[in-house]
């Protein structure tokens, strides 16, 4: 019961709902690179598992149908034909839509990546870099010139000189430090800013190699700044000092550079996802196609079984009626066309049951009458033989075999002439009977004398036609009766002869009576 509920329509609906949300999440994740990497394969695995379960349930239904076909279960062939029709009607449109959708998706994705757009973004990035590089070079030259003018020797190293450099160059902060990073002095445009923004150690490596360095960097507040690092070498000192100048980008430059950088990064991200996007959409659409086909197959099995169920019940009911079962009505489940057909079938079965009962009763009565007739015929002193219209023996009683001297029951279904093969003496009797039947005489009676080895036998044969064209023949052995009649006639003759010996007319009367007999 639990298994049927789990593999029934409720389970199918739950799996389809899960697949729908999973595919929706896959489609959403395809538009976000980070989310795509995190969720895509997980959701794909979930979908494949659910589809695998759906395939398992469909395979189970197919195996069940195959077993029913092998066992010749009623309605199995109809279910198979309906499943094939439903699946064909679902697959052909789905494949058509799938092929056109794949082409449309690929062309749409390719249209996103226009060569002119990519070139424009690269040119904008180059322009932004060129503007920043030009400003960096200008600021580097300016800081070098000011340091050469104001920082001539160690005596001129003061905060005032640093402030003058900051004001003339237009930077926000100027810091003087040793080659090891120890701050000697600093000047900032912000009055409350007393701690200078020191460079990272890796930025000092070019200075140690004898080269000035300028870089676009981030300050502690994560704002874009141009950091200028200039070597200052004095003749009376070993080693060098470092002059750092921090100049911010303008708000407009910062916004434009950030906008161009963001647009370029997003475009590169889309370029990176170009093939994965095609694969993702293709795979998603393929999963949707597979989902549609599997759903159609499942719906085909479900619908075909529901439609074929009444037909299967009717087939089983018909088989039961053919086997003589008239007391198994088909349950009525739906009030539709099949329900009307089932009602008519049940009415027919009830009438057949009534007719069958009446026939059984008539058969019992006929059997009783036949048994009664057989008892009567077996006790008759006359032989009874019934023949068909084709002169074939149908029935006989034991007395007929005794009178004719042939076991007539051995010749049932054969012609009357077959009796003469075993006993030729019956030929005259049989020929006379066959002639009467051939002439279609309805009632006839004849006494026939048979010459046998043990003497002569007198038979009285009577025949009557039946309604079906056959005849019933009654044969009586009257040999004893004829002999008695003769004996009585001779006794009467002897009595009269003895009485008429005294009468002269007696010889004349006696001769006349003898001539009459």
N, C-alpha and C positions, 0 to 999 in steps of 0.2 A: 504493500500500500504506500509506504514512504517512497519506495523507488519509483512507482508510477507517478506520484505527485512531483518528485524531483525532476523527472524527465517529461513532464506534461507541459501544457501551455503556460502555466505560472512560471516554471523554470525558464522556459524560452523567453517569456516577456522580461524577466529579470536580467538574463544574459544580454538580450538586445538592448536594454536600457544601459547596462554597464558598457557595452561596446559603443553606444552612441556618445556617452560622456567621454570615454577614453579617446575616441577619434576626434571629438571636439577639442580636447586638451592637446592632442598631437598637432592639430591644425593651428591652434593658438601658439604652441611652443615653437612652431616652425618660423615664426616671425621675430623671435627673440633669440639671439645667439646663445646667451648664457642659459636661458631657460631651455633652449633646444638641447644643449649638451647635458643638462641635468635630468630632464624628464622624458626625453624622446625615447630612449631605449627601454626605460622602465615601462612606459605606457605601451610601447610596442610589444614588449614581453607579455604584459597583461592581456592585450588584445589577442595575441597568438594563443595564449592559454585558453581564453574563453572560446575562441574559434575552434581550438582543438577539442574542447568539450562538446561543442555543437556538432563537430564532425563525428565524434564518438557516438552521440545520441542518434544521429542520422544513420551511421553505419549499423547501429543496433536495430533500428527500424528496417533497414534494408536486409539484414540477416534474418529478421523475423519474417519479412515478406518472402524471402527466398525459401525459407523452411516451409511456409504455407504453400508455396508453389510446388515444392517437392512432394508434399503430402496431399496435393490436390484439394486443398481447402476451398470451400465455396467462396466466391468473391475475390480470390487472390489475383486471378488474371485481370479482372476488371480494375482492381486497385493498382496493379502494375501499369496498365494502359493509362489510367488517369494520372498517375505520378509522372509518366513520361510526357504526357500532353502538357500538364501544368508547368513542369520544369522547362520544357521547350519554349512555351509561351513567355516564361520569365527570363530565360537566358538570352534569347536573340535580341530583344530591345536593350537589355542591360549591356551586352557586349557592344552594341552600336553606340550607345551613349558613352561608354567607357573609352572607346577608341577616339571619338571626337573630343572628349574632355581632356584626354592626355595630350593631344596635339594643341588644344587651346591653352592649357596650363604651361606647356613648354614655350610656346610662342609668347605668352604673356610675360613669363619670367625673363626671357631673352630681351623683351622690349624694355625692361627696367634698366638694363645695362647698355646704354647708348655710349658709343665711343666719344662723341662730342661732349657729353656730360662729364665723362671721366677726365677728358683732357681739360675741360674748363675748371674742374675742381683742382687738378694738379697745377694748372697755371695760377689759380688763386693762391694755392699754398706756396708756390714759388714766389709770387708777388709779395705775399706776407713775409716770407723769409727774407726776401731781398730788402724790404723796407726795414726790417729789424736789423739785418746785417749792416745796412748802410748807417743806421743810427749808432750801432755798436762801434763801427770804424770811426765815425765822427767823434763820438765820445772818447774813444781811446786816444785819438790824436790830441784832443783838447786837454785831457788829463795829463798827457805826456808834456805838452807845451807848458801848462801851468806848473807842473812839478819842477820843470827845468828852470822856470823863472823865479819861483818863490822858495824852493827848497834847494838852495845852493850849497850850504854846508850845515853842520850840526847846530850851529848857533841860531839858524833861522827856523829850526824845528819848534814850532809853538802852535797852540790851539788857534791863535789869530790867523796864522798862515793857512792852517787847515780850513778855517771858516772862509777865508778869502778865496781859496780854491773852490770850495763848495758853492759860494755865491756866484763866482764868475762862470763856473761850468753848468750851474743850474741843476745839480744833483741833489738828492735828499740827504745823503750821508757821505762823509769822508772819514776814513780811518787810517792811521799810520801804525804799522806793527812790524815786529822783527820777523826774520825769516822763519823763526820757530813759532810764530803766532802770538807773541806777547804784545799787547796793545800799548803803544806809546802815547797816543793821543787820538781824539775823535771829535768830530763836529757833526751835528745833526740838525735838520730843519725842524724837527719836533723838539720842543723845549723839555718835555718830560722824558725824553728818550735818552738815557744816560749809558745804556749798555749797547754797544755797537753790534751789528749783525756780522759775525765772523764767518769766513768761508770754510767750506769743508776741506779736510786735508788733501783730498785728491785734486782739488782745484789749484793747489800750490805747486804741484809737480812741474808744470811748464815753467814756472818762475825759477825753480831750482836748476832748470836746464838752460836758463839765460833768456827766456822769452817772456814778453808780456802776454797777458791773457785777458780775454773778455768773453763773457758767457751770459746767456739768458737763463736766469735762475729764479728760484722762488725764495722769498724771504720767510721770516718766522710766521707771518700772517698768511702765507700761501698766496701772496700776490706776485705777479710776474715783474721781475726787476732785471735791469742790465747791470751786471757786476763786472767792474773794471779793476784789474790787478796789474799794477805797474811796479817794476823794479827800480829802486833808487840806490845808486852806488856812490859812495864818497871816496875821494882819493886817499884820505888819511885813515880810512877804516877798512878792516877786512870784513868780508861778507857784504850783505845788502839788507835794505829795508823794503817794506812792501807798502805801497799806497793803494788803498781800496776806495773806490767810488761806487755808490749805489744810486742808480737812476731808474725811476719807475717808468713803465710805458703809460701813455695817455689812456684815458678811459675809452676813447673811441678805438684807438689801436688795440687795446686789450680786448674789447668786445668783438671787433672784427676778426682779430686773430683767433679768438676762442670759437667764434661762429664758423669760420672756415675750417678750423681744426676739427670741430665736432662733425660738420657735414662730411669732411673727408674721411674721418674715422668711421662714421656710419656707412658711408658708401663702400669703403674697404671691407667693412663687416658684411655688407650685403654681397659683395663680390666673393668673399670667402664662403658665404653660405649659398652661393649660386647653385652648385651641383648638389649639396645637401638639400636645398629647397626643392629642386626637381625630384630628387630621390624621395624626399619626404612626402611631397604631394602625390607622386606616382604611387608610393607605397600606401599612403592613406586612401587614395582612390581605389587601389587594388583591394585593400581590406574592405572598403565599402562595397565593392563589386562582389567579393567573396561572401561578405555578410548577406548581401541581397540574394545571391544564388543559394546559399545554405538556408536562408530563411524561406526562400521559395520552395526548396526541396522539403524542408520540415513542414511548411504549410501544405504542400502537395500530399505528403503522407497523411497528415492530420485530416485534410479535407476529403481525400480519397477514401480513407477508412470510414469517416462519418457518412459519406454518400453511399459507399458499398455495404455498410452495415445492414440496412433493411433488405438489400438484395441478397446478402449472405444469409440473413434469417429466412427469407423466402426460399432460397435454394435448399437450406437445411430442412425447412418445413416440407418442401416438395419431395425431398429424398425420404423423409420420414413417412409421408403419405404413400410413396411408392413401395416402401417396405411394410406397409400395413398398419402404421401408427396413425390413428385418427384422433388421438386424445392429447395432442401437444399443440395448443394454439400459440401463435406468435405474439409476444407482448407488443402492445401499441405504445410507442415512445413519443411520436410527434404527430400532430394533427395537420399533415400536409398531404401531397400527392402520394407519397409512399405510405402514409398512414391510411389513406383511402384504399390503396391496393392491399395492404395487410388486412384491413377489415373485410374486404371482399374475399380474400383468401381464407380467412377464418370462417366466414359464412359458408364457403364452398366445402371446407373440411368438415364442418358440422353436418352439412347435407350429405356428404359422402359417408360420414359415420352412420347417419341414420339409414342411408341406402344399404350400406354394408351390413348393418345389423339386420335389416329386413331380408337381405339376401341370405345371410347366415341362418335366419329363422326358416326361410323358404327351403334352404338346402337341407336343414335338419328334417323338415317335414318330408321333403322328397326322399331323403335317405330312409326315413322310417317307412314311407310307402313302398320304396324299393325293397327294403328288407322284408316287409310284409308280403310283397308280391313274390319275392324269391321263395319265401316259406310256402306260400300257396302253390307256386308252380312246382316246387320240389315234392309236394305231396299229391299232385295230380297223377292220375293213371294214364293221361294222354301226354304225348310228346309235343312240346311247344318249341318252334323255331321262328325267329324273326330275321328277315332279310332286308337289305337296303334296296333303294331304287336301282342300284347297279348289280343286284343279285348277289350281294356279299352277305355272308352270315354275320349277324350282330350278336344275338343271344340265343341260348337254348337251355332247356332244363335237363336234368339227368335222365328222365324217362325217354326223351327223344333218342339219346344214345343207346338205351336198352332196346328200344323198338327197332331202330335202324341197324343195330349191331356195329356202330362206328362211334368213336368218341368225338362227338361234334364240337366240343369245346376246343379241341386242338386245331380246328379249321376256322376259328373266329377271324373275321376280316378277309376270308378267302371266298371264292365263288362256290356255289353249290355243287358244280361239276367236279370239284376236287374230292368230294366224297366218293365218287365212282372209281377213283384211282385205288382206294383202299378196298372198296367193295363193289365190283362191277355189277352185281345183281341189282343195285339201286338205280341203274341207268334209266330204266323205263319210268320209274317214279320221278326221278330228277328231271328227265326230259319233259314229262307231262307238266310238272310244276313250272319249269322255265318257260314253257309255251304259254301257260296261263298268265304268267307275269308279263311276258312280252306282248300278249294281246290285251293287256291292261283290263283283265276281267276283275271286277271288284269283289265278287263273291262266287266261289266255286267249291264243289264237293265231288269227290270221285273215289271209288273203291278200286284199289290196285292189288293185284295178286303177284307176289314175288316167288320165284322158284329158287329155293335154297337147297343145300345139300341134305338138310335134315327134314325137308318137306316143303310144302307150299305155305306161304304166309299171306294172309289177307289183311290189307291196311286200308283204313278209311282216312282219306286226306281231304281236309277242308282249308280254304284260304280266304282271308279278308284283307282288303287294302287299307293302308294307314294314311293319315293326313299328309305325311312328308313324302309320300310316293313309295314307301316300303310296304312289306306284307308280313302278316303273322300267319304261320302255317301250323295247323293242329293235325297231328297224326295219331290215329288210334289203331291198336292191334285188335282186329275183329275176327281173328282166326277161330277162336273158341266159340264166339257167338255164331259164326256161320256154320261151324260143325254141329253146334247144338240145334240150330234151325234144321239142318239136314237130318239129324237124328230124329227130331220130332216129326218131320215130314214122313220119313220112312216108317216110324212107329204108327203114325195115323194110317198109312197105306196098309200096313200089316193087319191093323185092327179091322179096317173095312174089308180087307180080303177075307179074313176069317168069318166075317159076318155075312158076306155075300156069296160064300161058297154054296149056301143053300138057295140062293136066289139066282135064276138064270141070267138076270141082267147084270149080275156082278162083274163078269169079265169085261163086259162092254164099258161099264163105268170106270173100272180100274184102268183100262187102257186109255180112256179119255183123260183121267187125272194124271197119268204118267206122262202123256203127251204135253199136258199143260205145264208140268214142272220141268 
